[in-house]
Amino acid sequence: MKEQFRKLVALALFVLVLSGAVVAQDLSPKVRANIPFNFYAGSKMLPAGTYIVAVDRVSHHVAVFQRASGSGTFLLPSQVDDSYTGPSLLTFRNNGEGTYVLEKIEGPDLALSFSTEKALSHTALNQPAHDTTVIAAVSGK
């Protein structure tokens, strides 16, 4: 019985990995951003560094990942606007005490907003955000 359970778990993990690989291949466009501070993307803390941001134009799922460390996460936007025509930008909310939370990703023909309240409430003891920081991203891989 224990052996069958192990096989079932291994099979489930294999299917999960394959489905993740398929989703990752559908993500575009890709931009690169050098983020000089630790930040929250959703509820996950990510270290400072150079990140790749990829967006699935159909489902609007977003992958934010760092190849060097393997850090990253998938996000679902709370708001989508397809009319943005400016440069690729990442906007972060700052609570004034060094806690940064990814709030918005903007790029040609796509602007995505993310809920920041959950991350700020967990990390900043319910203090409101005082400032925003914008990071310009470079198009391409």
N, C-alpha and C positions, 0 to 999 in steps of 0.2 A: 504494500500500500504506500509506504514511504517513497519507494523508488518511482512509482507512478506519479506521485505528487511532484517529485523533483523534475520528472520529464515534462509534466504539464507546465510547471513554472518556467522551465527552460524554453519551451515552445512559445509561451506567451511573451517572454522577453525578446525572443528572436523576431516574432511578428511585430512587436512594438518598435524594435530597432529598424526593421525594414520599412515600416510605415513612416517613421521619422525621416529616413533617408529619402523617401519619395517626396514628402512634404518639402524638405530642404531644397530639392532640385527645382521646385516650382517657384521658389522665392526670387523675386527681382523687384525693382532695380537694387543694386548694391551700392552703398556709399561707405566711405571709410571716415571715421572721426577719431581724433586724438583727444581723449577726455582726461584732463589732468587731476581729477579727484575721484574718490570712491563715490558711487551713486547707487540709488535704488532704481531698478527697472521693475515696475510692478511691486511685488513685495520682496524681491530678491536683491541683496546687496552685491554689487559687482565692483571689482577693484579698478583703480585708474589704469588707463592704457589705451591702446589703439583698438577700436571696435569696428566690426563690419555690421552694417544695418541692412537687412534685406526685407522686402515687403512683397507679400502675395497680393497682386492687384485684384484678384477675384474675391478672396475671402477677407482680405485686409489683415491677415495674420502678420506679425512682425517678429523677426528673429534678430536679436542683438547678441553678438558673440565676439569673443576674442580668441583668435587662433592660437596665440602663444601660450596662453594658460588653459584654454579649453573652457573658460568661464562664459556663461551666456544664459539667455532665457528666451522664451516665446511670450509675446504679449498680444492681447486683443484690445484694439482701440475702443474708446467709449464714444468717439465722434470722428466722422470721416468727411473731408471736404476735398472734392476733386478739382476745385477751381484755382488752387494756389499755383502761381507761375514763377515764383522767386527761386532763389538758390536753395540748396539742401542745407537745412539747419536742424539742430537738436536743441530744445529748450528745456532747462532744468529749473525746478523750484528749489529755493534755499530757505531754510528756516532761520537763518541768521546765526546758527551755531555750527555750521559746517556740514549739515545734512542736506544732500542734494537728491532730488527725485526727478526722473525723466518725466516731463509733462507733455511734450509735443515733439513730433518729427514732421518736418516739412520738406518737400522736394517738388520737382517739376510735376505738375498735375496731381499732386497728392499731399494732403495735410491730415495727420492723424493726432488725436489727442488721447491722453490716458488719464485715468482717475489717479490722483495723487493723495487723496485723503487717507486711504488705508495705510500707505507707507509712512506718511507723515505722522499719523496718529500713533503708530507703533514705535516710531523712532524719536519723535520730538515731543512726546508727552502732551499731545494735542495743542501745541503752539502753532499759530498760523504761519504760513510762509511769508517771509519779509521781502524776498528779492527773487529775481530770475536771472539765469545765466544762459547765454546763447553760445553754442559751439557750431562753427561752420564745418560742414562735412565735404569731403572731396568725392566726386562721382567716380565710379570705377571700382575695380577690385583692389 
